[in-house]
């Protein structure tokens, strides 16, 4: 099945970020909040991920490349090339050697060593990849795309271990829970869902479904997230709200208004308050 692919953009051709540091009343180690933006971002997508020491920011974009940025200077350290189409998602390994994984409209999952310009390995799939996440241990990879299924990959064998079905539209977000036992997903079908990813779990791994966050007409790649305790879930929404649920009973707790367009991402601050963008 051939899927229509978005044209690559030169929106991220700049070699410098604007790095702003400002005081914050949120306790994040040294009391400083950091905001980062590209001078020539234009209308392109920017998918960020932090290095483990928080000294480097990785960004994946519509120009088909990944970039690594030094947060002190705002300068690009390296431009990583390997994809042929828009890059939709990016994640960083939690343990062992620091690696990046990315998914693109070209149907490839690429694996990167941040010290090298080119990808060190890749996995070919049949559909554009729109969401990706690494398991805590780093031995498994979760991916989602326009075929509506979540695939769990063995990183060493580059093969699918099992597939989780249930969503009825494109997957846009995947994130393991803080205790690593559950996977959170969001889809253009307007639902967030949780899945049991423990070894030897039942064949039907779906746990809960969460409604109340429609994707909207724009069909952006909306992201969902856990709070640090794993008892609340948040997601963006096409109706301009940030949506918060109780993870255990799927009760909708809050729809937070304020944005004038689609809310693409919602994250919980260290104090467990949601932050949306």
HELIX and SHEET records of a PDB file:
SHEET    1   A 2 UNK A  17  UNK A  23  0                                        
SHEET    2   A 2 UNK A  32  UNK A  38 -1                                        
SHEET    1   B 4 UNK A  46  UNK A  50  0                                        
SHEET    2   B 4 UNK A  56  UNK A  61 -1                                        
SHEET    3   B 4 UNK A  65  UNK A  70 -1                                        
SHEET    4   B 4 UNK A  76  UNK A  81 -1                                        
SHEET    1   C 4 UNK A  87  UNK A  92  0                                        
SHEET    2   C 4 UNK A  99  UNK A 104 -1                                        
SHEET    3   C 4 UNK A 108  UNK A 113 -1                                        
SHEET    4   C 4 UNK A 121  UNK A 124 -1                                        
SHEET    1   D 4 UNK A 129  UNK A 134  0                                        
SHEET    2   D 4 UNK A 140  UNK A 145 -1                                        
SHEET    3   D 4 UNK A 150  UNK A 154 -1                                        
SHEET    4   D 4 UNK A 159  UNK A 164 -1                                        
SHEET    1   E 4 UNK A 171  UNK A 176  0                                        
SHEET    2   E 4 UNK A 182  UNK A 187 -1                                        
SHEET    3   E 4 UNK A 191  UNK A 196 -1                                        
SHEET    4   E 4 UNK A 206  UNK A 211 -1                                        
SHEET    1   F 4 UNK A 224  UNK A 226  0                                        
SHEET    2   F 4 UNK A 232  UNK A 235 -1                                        
SHEET    3   F 4 UNK A 242  UNK A 246 -1                                        
SHEET    4   F 4 UNK A 252  UNK A 256 -1                                        
SHEET    1   G 2 UNK A 266  UNK A 268  0                                        
SHEET    2   G 2 UNK A 274  UNK A 276 -1                                        
END                                                                             
